[in-house]
Amino acid sequence: MPNRTSARLLLLATGGLLLAGAAYVALGRGPLRAAASEAVAGEAREGGLSTALPPTVANVRIIEARAPGRPLVVIDPGHGGRDPGASGVVDGIREKDVTLLIAGELRDRLAERGRVRVALTRDGDATLTLDDRAAIARRLGADLFLAIHADSANNPQARGATAYSLSEVASDGGAALLAARQNGEEAVSSESDGSVRALLADVATRDEMAAGADFALRLVKEARDQVPLRPEPHRFAAFRVLRRSEAAAVLFEAGYLSNAEDEAMLLDPVRRRQIVEALARTIEAEAVRAR
């Protein structure tokens, strides 16, 4: 798991950003996180966070693990509210509903096993920007960030799940197009300004890219015998929400709503449970690495 603490401390020393550093340590990451995590966890047991954070963060509920100090996974159900996402070709189910269904079942499964702390960026039909979603992960100090989506394509034969991780260079044209579509007008430049701050941020981002790629590869391995996968199911591109989460992050496309078989699979509780189980096993295995 990437450790950004040393980079942040160097940034404070070189940039003199003491106030920003104090806020960063207060929220905690890596080894500096334990004390802050107890405060956040205590408030979460009362039903939500009550610290002075933006509403998108303050209303997020963290479900505690059975043992203290366990890693935190933030699950992001894609789309929502005014953004329905793709629609199924047979039943017409909306992507925002599919992603929330999978995310809720995954949260419940992880909570039942109690090996990690878990939170959702939304647990209802809320409209969130990409930056809202990433800010939740950052401000809660997520160790893992999993964005859940359902794909769509002009080719009705296209089917299977895909795990995307963050990279400056896309694995293929399709991944680049998907990242551009997901990023929309919120896409950011990857150019560095040459400052110490930018260089340290680049180092931390490279660590997160490597951790995200490991996360995606493990997910593909866990899902291979349970979930239909695309050819070359691990792909990568410059997804804004993954970059800004500041965690080991994966965007998981659970299947194609433009394919009748995949749509039926995502609507079938038994087959959906197989997806959830593969995701849960991957998250728990990655959490062990985070400790």
N, C-alpha and C positions, 0 to 999 in steps of 0.2 A: 504494500500500500504506500502511496506517495506520502512523504513527510515534508510539508511546506514550512515547518516551524523555523528551521535554520535559515531558509531564504528570507522569511519575513523579518527575522531578527537582524540579518545583514542589511535588509532594506531600511530598517529603522536607524541603524548606525550610520549608513551612508546618506540617507535622505533626511534624517532628523524628524521623521514623522511620528513623534511620540504619542500624540493623541490618537492617531489612527492605530498605532501599535497597541495602546491600552485597550481600545475597543476590540481589537482582534484577539488579544489574549483573553479578554473577558468572555468572549464567545468560545474560544478554545479550539485548537486543532492538534492532532498528534499528542505528544507527551504533555502538552500544556492544557489538555482538555479536561482532565479528571474533575477538578473542583467545579468548573463551570457546568460540566455535564450533570453533576449531582443537583445543582440548582435548577437546571432545566427539567431534569427528570422529576424532581419533587413537585414542580408546578404541573407537569403533565399528568401526574397521578390525580390531581384535582380536576382534570378535564380539559386542560389547555394551558398554553403559556400566557403569563400575565406581565411579562417584561415589556419595556417600551420599544416594541418592534413594529414594523409596518403590519397592517391588517392581514396580508397574505401569509405572514409568518406567525403573527400572534394567535391566529385561529387554528393553527396546525396542532393536532394532538399526537403526542409521541406515546406509543405503547411500549412499556418497559419490558426488558428481558427478565428471565428468572434470576440471573446473577447480575450484580452491578458492574458498570464499566464495559458493557458489551458494545460492539460497534453499532453504528446507526445506519440503516438503509432508508433512503428516501425514494419512494415509488411515485412516479409522475404519470398519471393517466392522461394520455394525449388529448388535445382539443377540449371541448366543453363549452357550455354557455352558448354564445353567439356563433361559435365555430363548431359545426357538427362533424367536420372531417368527411371522409368517404362514406358511401352508402352501399349496402349489400345489393347484389343483383337479383336475388330471389325474394328474400324477406324484407329487404330494404332497411335492415338494421343500420343505425348510424355508428360511425367509428367512435364518437365520443362516449356512446353507451357501452360498446364492446370493451374499450380500454378501461373504463371505470369498473366494469364487471370483473375483468381479469385482475385489476389492481386490488379491488376489495377482497377477492378470494385469496389472492397472494398475501395480502396483509393478515387476513384471518389465519391462514396456514402458518405463517411465520410467528404470529402471536401465540398460537396454540403450542408450538414447539418451544418458544421462549428462548431461542439461542441468540437472537439479535434484537436490538431496538428497531422499531419500524414506524414510519410516518408516511402519509399520503399528501401530495401537494394539493389535492382536492378530493373531498369525499362526497361531493354532490355536483350538480350541473352548473359549475362556476366557470366564468371566463377569466383565464389567466394568460398573460403575455409570456413569451419565452424568458424574459428577464425576471418576471415574477417567480416562475418555476425554479430557475437557477438560484435566485436569491434565497428561496426557502432552503435549498440544499446548503448553500454557503453559510447562512446565518444560524442554521441548526448544527453546523459542523458535520455534515454527512460524510461517512466513510465510503459509502457506495451510493450511486445514483442510477436508477433504472427508469428510463422513459419508455412507456408502452404505447405502441401504435398498431394499426392494422393497415396493410398496404392496399394499393389500387393500381391497375394498369389497363391500358387499352387492349392488351392481349388477354382474352378471357381464359386462356390456358395457363397463364402465369400463376403459380401457386407456391406456397412454402414460406416458412419463417426465415428471418434474417436478423443477425445481430450486428449492429453497427457500432464502431468505436470512433474516437476522435483522431483525426489526422489532418495535417496541413494539405496533404496531397491525397486526392480521392483514389480509391482502389480501382474505380471504373467510371465510365460516363454515367451509368444509372445512379450510382451512389452520389456523384457530384450533383446530378439533377435533383435527387431527393433532398440533399442538404440545402440546395438553393431554394427548393419549394418550402421546406420546413422553416428555413431562416427568414424567408420573405424579404421584406424591406428592412428587417432588423439585422441583416448580415453585417459582419464587421470585417475590417481589413486585418490581415495577418502580418502586415508590415511592422517592423520594430522601429521605435523612435531612437534607438541607439543609447538610451540612458541606462544607468545602473538599474533603475526600477524595471525597465523593460527587459533587461537581460536576466534579472532574477525571476521575473514572471515567466520568461521563456523557459528557464530551467525547470521551474515548478510544473509548467504545462507539459513539458516533455515527460516528466515523471508520471503525470496523470494520464498521458497518452499511453504509455507503456502499461500502466496498471489497468486502464480501460481495455486495452487489447487483450491482456491476460483474462480479464473478466469475460469478454466476448468469446474467447476461445474455449474457456471452461463451460460457458453456457451452451455453445454448439456441441461440445462433447456430451454434456448431460442430456441434451434434448434429442440427440441423433436417433436414438431407438424409440423415442416416444412421440415425437412431433415431426410432421413433414417439413423438410428444410429445402430451401433453394439450393441450386448448385453454387458452390463456393459461398456458404452461408455467412462467413465472417467477412464483412466489408467495412470500409471506413471512409470518412469524409469530414469536412470542417463544419460540424453541427454546432451552432451557436449555444444551444442549451447544454450540450455536453461540456463545451469549453468553459462556460461561465459557472458551472456547478462546482468547480474546484474540488472534484472527487474522482475516484475511479468510476467511470460512467459508461453506460451502454444504452443505445436506443434500440429497442427490440420491436421489430415488426412481426406480429404474431401469425400473420397469414394475409391472403388477399381477399378483401371483400368483393372484388370484381370477379372472383372465381367461385362458382356455386359450391364446390366441394369444401373449399376453405371456409366459406361463410357458414355452411352447415356444421363444420367442425367447431367453429367458434361459438355457435349457438348450442352445441351439445354439452351438457354439464359434465358428462363422463370424460369426453375428449378434452374439454377445457381444463379439467382437473389434471390431466397429464401435462399440459403446458405449465400450469401453476406449480406442479410438483417439480418439474425440471428447473423452473426459475428459483424455487425455494431451496433446492439442493445446491444450486450454483451460488446463491447469495450466502448461504451458511458456510460453504467451503471457502469463499472469498473472505468471509468475516474472520475465519481462523487465521488467514494470512495477515489480517489487519491488526491483530493483537500483538 
